[in-house]
Amino acid sequence: MDIEVTAEDKFGGIAYESLFVEIMSDIGKAFQLEKAMLVLKPEVPLFIISIRLRAVPTNRTVADVSNIRTEDNMIHITITDERYAPNILKELWKKYGKDSVDQQTRFDLEIKNAAEKDVSSIVVASEEEYLKEIIGAVWRTMPEGIKNRHTYIDGQVITVIATEEIFKPEMLKEGLAHHKKMIEGGKDV
């Protein structure tokens, strides 16, 4: 992930960059970020964090994150993306009950009394939840006391503008300019 930090205080900029990377890594999202821009103006106070995701978030289904086949009236699932294993199991238990879902290994499951088409289409990660996680992580990067936040979301780009004060038009204008810059691939707008 490419990170661009704008800060008057060089040490503060380095600390915020480190904190941002740590938080994104902790929630397992750092590898999904293509670029991040951190604009830190504690003297105003104004904080702008804009990120571009590697891909537009979408709902993920069982079929997206596993191999599925039907054999002897049984659905066999081999999970190919381990990050979704807990959600797959939770959703299958919810729909079919624990008695109908047999977990043979960490990544291999069998489901009785189910249709492959139905199992394939079960959503195990929603676009909305993904965005909430990313935005929540950005908020945790902000200093304590920063309560006023405004968020822009366009496809792969999320920008959060935050201040302790009432938003002034120039603050929102600056945040929107960084958001547009990120949409344009980081080129000056």
Secondary structure, DSSP 4 states (H G I P E B T S, - for coil): -EEEEEESSHHHHHHHHHHHHHHHHHTT-GGGEEEEEEEEETTTTEEEEEEEESS----EEGGGSEEEEEETTEEEEEES-GGGHHHHHHHHHHHH-GGGEEE-SSSEEEEES--HHHHHT-EEE-HHHHHHHHHHHHHHHSPTT--EEEEEEETTEEEEEEESSPPPHHHHHHHHHHHHHHHTTS---
